[in-house]
Amino acid sequence: MENHVIRMLLNRIEEFGDEEIIRFREKTKKSWSWNQLGEKVEQVLCGLHILGSRAGENVGIISQNRAEWLLTDLGIMANRGVTVPLYATSSMDQIRYILNETEIRILFVGTCEQKEMLKCLLDEGNMLERIVVFDDCNTVDDRIFSFSTFLELSQKENVHIRISDNISDYHSDDLATIIYSSGTTGEPKGVMLKHAHFVNTWKIHQERLEVSSEDVSLSFLPLSHVFERLWTHFMLFSRVVNVFLDDPRDVVNALRQVKPTMMCVVPRFFDKTYQGIQEEMLLWSPVKRKIFNWAISSGLEANKYRSCNARLPLALKLKLALAEKVVFKKIRGVFGGNIRFMPCAGAALSTEILKFFHAFGLFVTYGYGLTETSATVSCFREDVYSFGTCGSVMPGVEVKIGDNSEILVRGTSVFSGYYKKEQETAEVMTDGWFHTGDEGMLDENGDLIMTDRIKDLMKTSVGKYVSPQKIETLLQQQELVEQIVVVGDNRPYVTALIVPILSKLKELAVEKNIEVQEENDLLSHPHVLEAFEDHIHEVQQNLASYEKVKKVALLEEPFTMENGTMTNTLKLKRRKIEEKYREVIDGLYR
């Protein structure tokens, strides 16, 4: 019975032993088969046992994506332990908090640099006793050793434990992982997911999405995030070959090299890609631009038919065939040329941008989910383009709309609770329904629409409720805007903090004949601000008057994880941003 991740692993090893399952970008490395994966998982299991790790113990991983991450995750589970993933981008304070709360003794890290940064934790009086480094590093500290040395412990100590030795001890109710939410406000909370959550998530995705051993998945988002982690497990046990990308900045090269059929992304990926295409178009000849726009227009027309699952007229089919040959195939080549679909979630994605990518045949499986719901609550079906929504609710998942239009979720994928936080758990659970904290609705087709975080909703001083995410998603399409945060809570009108695209800012200065001594002076130049407000006015004409951005301030420093204005999952920390730029914001209301 497949009620535990390791039972699923054993079944796949037995049935598909020599079949390839892990592939490497480096040509010097050979792929792993199911049998080889199983052998390596047993080495991790033995190593953990030798280090004294037992059932129920929390074990940490902090690393960029790599095959060793997944291998260690499975090894911890095979030892009946609990995996606690930490973001490689986490601050030292965040790392300390999580290590202390989960009482981690053994921590796996990715690189020698991470080892150097974290080795001080061994002497801080916490529970941490061992650091295992995936890379081979020189060290004189016997509490720190490389992954290769760790894997050799079973041979050295003559300890041999088979995964199957524990088969009777693997239960669906065993805790599998504690995933810490990145926390846009307050301290992070550890979301507890059992093996039943992993297995049920695999089953409901099997019902919704068609994948096979012919597919290849590029692991791009952090494995410490529930989205990529659960997706990677779904891929693994669906016999899809996994390839891991350790540096997200190299994604363009990786796509061309790996040629995946699928890859998980967040909306920011499509925002940046769309922006890049628009900038590239400016360099094209008028004829090339005209051909491109004609092709996209044909694709957008086809989207309308596919949105209602209707047949395409013959004339449109012929146009699409020509557009495919002349334009679409070349654009998809940038993504490797083999993409079948790309799951996307984590934030709002503009409907216009979504339609654009669908127009040239890049199917974006846009959806909605949270760590507490084992990721996916809803997503697009492969045969229906549900633009303007987050798709239909997943099989086995129930959704209803509660008070204040809050999205409530119930089902086998809803988490067990927050680690060591019973009160916080009780606050979000009522009769089995998880209160997401998100505002939304179900349309006439039963598709889910998420409008905003309830905590993010702003009420102006004149009593009007404003959804910042809705406005930000709209204005993000503006060609001058790199990042934007809308402000207006308890204020008379809505304003915005904007990080501009520097190259566009310079072009604007030339166009307006603006001369300044320093580039930074452009950020506060009245003619530049006026131009920004004019551009924004054009794209927000369909908003209600109280939703429209009246004034803007341009910022030099972008919102990043490093400066504390974004979470590890690239969500805006609104409270931190408003605190940091309090004087700038106040100036917009003088």
C-alpha positions in Angstrom: 0.0 0.0 0.0 1.5 3.4 -1.1 0.8 5.4 2.1 4.3 6.6 2.8 7.0 8.3 0.6 9.5 5.5 1.3 7.0 2.7 0.4 6.5 4.5 -2.9 10.3 4.7 -3.3 10.7 0.9 -2.7 7.9 0.1 -5.1 9.5 2.2 -7.9 13.0 0.6 -7.3 11.5 -2.8 -7.5 9.5 -2.1 -10.7 11.8 0.3 -12.6 15.2 -0.5 -11.1 17.5 0.3 -14.1 15.3 3.2 -15.5 16.9 6.7 -15.4 15.4 9.0 -12.8 18.1 11.7 -12.0 20.1 13.5 -14.7 22.9 15.9 -14.3 23.8 19.0 -16.4 27.5 18.3 -16.1 28.5 15.9 -18.8 31.2 14.4 -16.5 28.4 13.1 -14.2 26.4 10.0 -15.1 22.7 9.8 -14.5 21.2 7.8 -11.6 18.8 4.9 -12.0 16.2 4.0 -9.5 18.6 1.3 -8.2 21.4 3.7 -7.8 19.2 6.2 -6.1 18.0 3.5 -3.7 21.6 2.6 -2.8 22.6 6.2 -2.1 19.5 6.7 0.1 20.5 3.6 2.1 24.0 5.2 2.5 22.4 8.4 3.9 20.1 6.2 6.1 23.2 4.4 7.5 25.2 7.6 8.0 22.3 9.2 10.0 22.0 6.0 12.1 25.8 6.0 12.9 25.5 9.7 13.9 22.8 8.7 16.4 19.8 10.1 14.5 16.6 8.1 15.3 12.9 8.1 14.4 11.2 11.4 14.8 14.3 13.5 15.0 14.4 16.8 13.0 17.3 17.1 10.5 18.1 20.3 8.7 19.0 21.0 5.0 20.2 24.4 3.8 21.4 24.4 0.3 20.8 25.4 -3.3 19.0 22.8 -5.5 21.0 19.7 -6.3 20.5 16.0 -6.4 22.1 15.6 -3.0 19.3 17.7 -1.5 16.6 15.2 -2.7 18.9 12.2 -1.8 19.3 13.6 1.8 15.5 14.3 2.1 14.7 10.7 1.1 17.5 9.4 3.5 16.0 11.3 6.4 12.6 9.9 5.6 14.0 6.4 5.3 15.4 6.8 8.8 11.9 7.9 9.9 13.3 11.3 10.6 11.8 14.7 9.8 13.3 17.0 7.1 13.5 20.7 8.1 14.4 22.7 4.9 15.9 26.2 5.3 16.3 28.7 2.5 19.9 29.2 1.3 19.0 32.9 1.3 17.9 32.9 5.0 19.5 35.4 7.3 21.5 34.2 10.3 18.7 35.3 12.7 16.1 33.2 10.7 18.5 30.2 10.7 19.1 30.4 14.4 15.4 30.7 15.2 14.5 27.6 13.1 17.5 25.5 14.4 16.6 26.4 18.0 12.9 25.7 17.7 13.3 22.4 15.9 16.3 21.4 18.1 18.4 20.3 15.1 21.5 18.3 15.9 22.6 17.5 12.3 22.6 20.1 9.5 23.3 19.4 5.8 24.6 22.4 3.9 25.5 22.9 0.2 28.8 24.7 -0.3 32.0 25.4 1.5 31.0 29.1 1.7 27.8 28.1 3.6 29.8 25.9 5.9 32.1 28.8 6.7 29.1 31.0 7.4 27.3 28.5 9.6 30.1 26.7 11.5 29.9 29.4 14.3 26.5 27.9 15.2 28.3 24.8 16.5 29.7 26.8 19.4 26.6 28.8 20.4 25.2 26.5 23.0 22.3 25.2 20.9 21.6 21.5 19.9 23.7 21.6 16.7 26.5 19.0 16.8 27.3 18.1 13.2 27.5 19.9 9.8 27.6 17.8 6.6 28.7 19.7 3.5 27.6 18.5 0.0 30.7 19.9 -1.6 34.2 18.5 -0.7 35.8 21.0 1.7 38.9 21.1 3.7 38.2 21.2 7.5 40.1 20.5 10.7 36.9 20.4 12.8 35.9 16.8 13.3 32.3 18.0 13.8 32.2 19.0 10.1 32.7 16.6 7.2 32.0 16.3 3.5 29.0 14.4 2.1 31.3 11.9 0.4 32.9 11.1 3.8 29.4 10.9 5.3 28.3 8.4 2.7 31.4 6.2 3.4 30.5 5.9 7.1 28.5 2.7 6.5 31.5 1.0 5.0 33.9 2.4 7.6 31.7 1.4 10.6 30.5 -1.8 8.9 26.8 -0.7 9.4 24.4 -1.9 6.7 20.7 -1.1 7.0 18.4 -1.7 4.2 15.4 0.6 3.5 13.2 -2.4 3.5 14.3 -3.3 7.1 12.0 -0.5 8.4 9.1 -1.3 6.1 6.7 -2.3 8.9 7.5 1.0 10.7 6.6 3.4 7.9 3.1 4.8 8.6 1.1 7.5 6.8 0.7 9.5 10.0 4.5 9.8 10.4 5.6 13.4 10.3 7.6 13.9 7.1 8.7 17.6 7.2 8.4 20.9 8.9 8.4 23.7 6.3 8.8 27.2 7.7 6.7 29.9 6.1 8.8 32.9 5.0 6.6 35.2 7.1 5.7 38.6 5.6 4.8 39.6 9.2 6.1 38.3 12.5 8.2 35.2 13.2 8.1 32.2 10.8 5.8 29.3 11.6 6.7 25.7 11.0 4.1 23.9 8.9 3.9 20.2 9.7 3.2 17.8 6.8 2.9 14.1 7.2 3.7 11.3 4.7 0.0 11.1 4.0 0.1 14.7 2.7 2.9 13.9 0.3 1.2 10.8 -1.0 -2.2 12.4 -1.3 -0.7 15.4 -3.2 0.9 13.0 -5.6 -2.4 11.2 -6.2 -4.5 14.4 -6.8 -1.8 15.7 -9.3 -1.9 12.4 -11.1 -5.6 12.9 -11.6 -5.2 16.5 -12.9 -1.9 16.5 -14.9 -0.6 14.0 -17.6 3.0 13.3 -17.1 5.2 10.2 -18.0 8.7 8.8 -18.0 9.1 10.6 -21.3 9.1 13.9 -19.5 12.0 15.9 -18.0 11.6 18.4 -15.2 14.1 21.2 -14.5 14.1 22.0 -10.7 14.4 25.8 -10.7 12.6 27.1 -7.6 14.1 26.5 -4.2 13.5 22.9 -2.9 13.0 24.5 0.5 9.7 25.9 -0.9 6.7 23.6 -0.7 5.9 24.3 -4.3 9.2 22.9 -5.8 9.5 20.3 -3.1 6.1 18.7 -3.6 6.5 19.0 -7.4 9.8 17.3 -7.3 8.3 14.4 -5.3 5.4 14.3 -7.8 7.9 14.2 -10.7 10.0 11.5 -9.0 7.2 9.1 -8.3 5.6 9.7 -11.7 8.9 8.5 -13.2 9.7 11.9 -14.7 13.5 12.5 -15.0 14.6 15.3 -12.6 17.5 17.8 -13.4 18.5 20.2 -10.7 19.6 23.8 -11.2 21.8 25.1 -8.4 22.0 28.7 -9.7 18.7 30.3 -10.8 20.6 33.0 -12.6 21.7 30.4 -15.2 18.2 29.4 -16.1 18.4 30.6 -19.7 21.4 28.4 -20.4 19.9 25.5 -18.4 16.7 25.6 -20.5 18.6 25.4 -23.7 20.9 22.6 -22.4 18.4 20.4 -20.5 15.4 21.1 -22.9 12.9 20.2 -20.1 9.2 19.5 -20.8 8.2 21.2 -17.6 9.5 23.6 -15.0 7.9 25.2 -11.9 8.1 29.0 -11.8 6.7 32.0 -10.0 4.9 34.9 -11.7 8.0 37.1 -11.4 9.7 34.8 -14.0 7.0 35.6 -16.6 6.9 39.3 -15.7 10.7 39.5 -16.4 10.5 37.4 -19.5 7.6 39.4 -20.9 9.5 42.6 -20.1 12.6 41.3 -21.9 10.6 40.4 -25.0 9.1 43.9 -25.1 12.5 45.5 -24.8 13.9 43.2 -27.5 11.1 44.2 -29.9 12.2 47.8 -29.8 15.4 46.7 -31.6 13.5 44.9 -34.4 12.7 46.3 -37.8 9.1 47.5 -38.4 8.5 44.5 -40.6 9.7 42.0 -38.0 7.6 43.7 -35.3 4.5 43.6 -37.6 4.9 39.9 -38.2 5.4 39.2 -34.5 2.3 41.2 -33.5 0.2 39.5 -36.2 1.3 36.1 -34.9 0.5 37.0 -31.3 -2.8 38.4 -32.3 -3.7 35.1 -34.0 -2.7 33.3 -30.8 -4.8 35.6 -28.7 -7.8 35.0 -30.9 -7.3 31.2 -30.5 -7.2 31.7 -26.7 -10.8 32.9 -26.8 -11.9 29.6 -28.3 -9.8 27.5 -26.0 -11.1 29.4 -23.0 -14.6 27.9 -23.6 -13.2 24.6 -25.0 -14.6 25.4 -28.5 -13.2 24.2 -31.9 -11.0 26.6 -33.8 -12.3 27.8 -37.2 -10.4 26.5 -40.2 -9.1 30.0 -41.2 -7.7 30.5 -37.7 -6.0 27.1 -37.8 -4.2 28.0 -41.0 -3.1 31.3 -39.5 -1.8 29.5 -36.4 0.1 27.0 -38.5 1.9 29.8 -40.3 2.5 31.7 -37.0 3.9 28.5 -35.5 6.4 28.1 -38.3 7.5 31.7 -38.5 7.3 33.0 -34.9 6.0 30.7 -32.2 8.5 27.8 -32.5 11.4 30.3 -32.3 10.1 31.9 -29.1 9.6 28.6 -27.5 13.1 27.7 -28.4 14.3 30.2 -25.8 12.6 27.9 -23.2 14.4 24.9 -24.7 11.8 24.0 -27.3 10.2 21.0 -25.5 8.1 22.7 -22.8 4.7 21.1 -22.5 3.5 23.1 -19.6 4.9 25.3 -16.8 3.2 25.2 -13.3 3.1 28.7 -11.9 1.9 30.0 -8.5 3.1 32.0 -5.5 1.7 35.4 -6.4 -0.7 37.2 -8.7 0.1 37.0 -12.5 -1.4 39.5 -14.9 -4.1 38.0 -17.1 -2.7 39.9 -20.1 0.8 38.4 -19.5 -0.8 34.9 -19.1 -2.7 35.3 -22.3 0.5 36.4 -24.1 2.4 33.3 -23.2 -0.5 31.0 -24.0 -0.8 32.8 -27.4 2.5 31.3 -28.7 1.8 27.9 -27.2 3.6 28.0 -23.8 0.9 26.5 -21.6 1.1 28.1 -18.1 -0.6 25.9 -15.5 -1.4 28.8 -13.2 -2.7 27.9 -9.8 -3.2 28.8 -6.2 -1.9 27.1 -3.0 -0.1 27.5 0.3 2.4 25.6 2.4 -0.5 24.7 4.7 -2.4 23.0 1.9 0.6 21.0 0.6 0.9 23.5 -2.2 -1.9 23.2 -4.9 -5.5 24.1 -4.1 -6.5 24.9 -7.7 -4.9 25.1 -11.1 -5.6 25.3 -14.8 -6.7 22.2 -16.6 -4.6 21.3 -19.6 -7.6 21.5 -21.9 -9.3 24.7 -20.6 -7.8 28.2 -20.4 -9.4 29.7 -17.3 -8.0 33.3 -17.7 -8.8 35.6 -14.9 -8.9 32.8 -12.3 -6.5 30.4 -10.5 -8.1 27.4 -12.3 -10.4 24.7 -11.0 -10.2 23.2 -7.5 -8.0 20.0 -7.3 -9.6 16.6 -6.9 -10.1 15.7 -3.3 -9.9 19.3 -2.2 -12.9 21.4 -1.0 -13.1 25.1 -1.2 -15.7 27.5 0.2 -15.9 31.2 0.7 -16.3 32.3 4.3 -16.8 35.6 6.1 -15.1 38.6 4.6 -14.8 36.6 1.4 -12.1 34.5 2.9 -11.0 31.4 1.0 -11.4 28.3 3.2 -9.9 24.9 2.3 -10.6 21.4 3.5 -9.2 18.0 2.4 -6.5 15.4 2.8 -3.8 17.9 1.8 -4.5 20.3 4.6 -1.6 20.4 7.1 -1.4 18.9 10.6 -0.7 22.2 12.4 2.1 24.7 13.2 5.1 23.2 15.0 4.9 24.0 18.8 2.2 26.6 18.1 -1.1 25.1 19.2 -2.8 28.5 19.6 -1.8 29.7 16.1 -3.1 26.4 14.7 -6.4 26.8 16.4 -6.8 30.3 15.1 -6.7 29.1 11.5 -8.7 25.8 11.8 -12.5 25.5 12.2 -14.2 22.2 11.8 -11.5 20.9 9.5 -11.5 24.1 7.4 -8.3 26.0 7.0 -8.7 29.8 7.0 -6.2 30.9 4.3 -6.2 34.6 5.1 -6.8 35.2 1.4 -9.8 37.0 -0.1 -11.4 35.4 -3.1 -14.5 33.9 -4.8 -15.7 31.0 -6.9 -17.0 31.9 -10.4 -20.0 30.4 -12.2 -17.8 27.5 -13.4 -16.4 26.7 -10.0 -13.0 28.2 -10.8 -11.2 29.9 -7.9 -10.4 33.6 -8.1 -7.9 35.0 -5.4 -8.1 38.7 -5.1 -5.7 39.6 -2.3 -4.3 38.8 1.2 -7.0 40.0 3.6 -4.2 41.4 5.8 -2.9 43.4 2.8 -6.3 45.0 2.0 -6.0 48.7 2.6 -8.8 51.0 3.9 -8.3 54.7 2.9 -9.1 57.5 5.4 -12.3 58.1 3.4 -13.5 54.5 4.1 -12.7 52.9 0.7 -11.2 49.3 0.6 -8.4 48.9 -1.9 -6.6 45.7 -3.1 -2.9 46.6 -3.5 -2.1 43.3 -5.3 -4.7 44.0 -8.0 -3.2 47.5 -8.7 0.4 46.3 -8.5 -0.3 43.5 -11.0 -1.8 46.0 -13.4 1.0 48.6 -13.1 3.7 46.0 -13.1 3.1 45.7 -16.9 4.1 49.3 -17.4 7.4 49.3 -19.3 9.1 51.7 -16.9 8.4 49.7 -13.8 10.7 47.1 -12.3 9.0 46.7 -8.9 6.1 48.5 -7.3 4.5 48.7 -3.8 1.1 50.4 -3.5 0.5 52.5 -0.3 -2.8 54.0 1.0 -3.9 52.4 4.3 -5.4 55.1 6.5 -4.4 57.7 3.9 -6.6 60.0 1.8 -5.6 58.5 -1.5 -3.4 55.8 -3.1 0.3 56.3 -3.9 3.1 54.0 -5.0 6.8 53.4 -4.4 8.4 52.4 -7.7 11.8 50.9 -8.5 12.2 51.9 -12.1 14.1 50.1 -14.9 17.3 52.1 -15.1 17.8 51.7 -18.8 14.2 52.9 -19.5 14.7 55.8 -17.1 17.8 56.9 -19.1 15.9 56.6 -22.4 13.1 58.8 -20.9 15.6 61.4 -19.8 17.0 61.6 -23.4 13.4 61.7 -24.8 12.4 64.6 -22.5 15.8 66.4 -22.9 16.4 66.1 -19.1 19.9 66.9 -18.0 21.2 66.0 -14.5 24.7 65.8 -12.9 24.1 62.4 -11.4 21.9 59.5 -12.6 20.3 59.3 -9.2 19.0 62.9 -9.6 16.6 61.5 -12.3 14.7 59.7 -9.5 13.4 63.0 -8.0 13.3 65.1 -11.2 9.8 66.6 -11.5 9.6 65.9 -15.3 10.5 62.3 -14.7 7.9 61.9 -12.0 5.3 63.6 -14.1 6.1 61.2 -17.0 5.8 58.2 -14.7 2.4 59.4 -13.4 1.2 60.0 -17.0 2.2 56.5 -18.0 0.5 55.0 -14.9 -2.6 57.1 -15.6 -2.9 55.4 -19.1 -3.0 51.8 -17.7 -5.2 52.5 -14.7 -8.2 54.1 -16.5 -10.5 51.2 -15.7 -9.8 51.4 -12.0 -12.3 53.1 -9.7 -11.2 56.6 -8.8 -10.3 55.7 -5.2 -8.1 52.8 -6.5 -6.0 55.0 -8.8 -2.4 55.9 -7.9 -2.3 59.6 -7.5 1.4 60.2 -6.8 4.6 58.1 -7.1 8.1 58.1 -5.5 11.0 56.5 -7.4 13.5 54.4 -5.4 17.1 53.6 -6.2 17.4 50.4 -4.1 15.3 47.4 -5.3 13.2 45.3 -2.9 15.3 42.2 -2.1 15.6 39.4 0.4 19.0 40.8 1.4 17.7 44.2 2.6 14.7 42.6 4.3 12.0 43.9 2.1 11.1 40.6 0.5 10.6 37.1 1.8 12.6 34.1 0.6 9.6 33.3 -1.7 9.9 36.8 -3.2 6.8 38.2 -1.5 6.8 41.9 -0.4 7.2 42.6 3.3 4.8 45.6 3.2 5.2 46.5 6.9 9.0 46.5 6.6 8.8 48.6 3.4 6.5 51.1 4.9 8.7 51.4 8.0 11.9 51.8 5.9 10.4 54.4 3.6 8.2 56.2 6.1 9.6 59.7 5.3 9.3 59.1 1.6 5.7 58.0 1.9 4.8 60.9 4.2 6.2 63.2 1.6 3.6 61.9 -1.0 0.8 63.2 1.2 2.1 66.7 1.9 
